[in-house]
Structure formats: structure tokens, C-alpha cells
Amino acid sequence: MSALRNENPAYQAVTVMKVDWSEHSGSDIAQEHAVRRRSTLVMLSGGEEVGRVIGSTSRDDIEALFKAAI
């Protein structure tokens, strides 16, 4: 994610929040966004989900999330 943000200035406008699954798996926000396992990336825009990647570290998958958000 950092490399993508560094390479494309448009992606720097996207706020990235990292949540530790071990500590917050039962939290309200995890429940609200139906995050049921580790390695889940959820992209929101205007408070609405615009994309999700589960268990993938593929650059293409992650970049698709950024593109959906901008």
C-alpha cells in the first residue's frame, strides 16, 4: 500500500487505517463492516464500501481498491 501511495499522488488523498485483528476482531467497526478474518482490506468512499480484498497481497487487487476510492 505504501509503495502504491508513493507512486501515485492521487492515492495519497486516501486515508489508510490499520486495525490489529488480534486486538480488534470483536470490535464494533469489525462487526459493522463484516470483517470476519485477518488480511481483509475494506475500501470506503463517502462512508460506503466500494471494494474489498480478503487474503490477497496482490498489487493489482490493492490498486483496484484505491482506484475505486478516487
Buried (B, 14 or more C-beta within 10 A) or exposed (E): BEEBBEEBEEBEEBEEEEBEEEEEBEEEEBEEBEBEEEEBBBBBEEEEEBBBBEEEEEEEBBBBBBBBBE
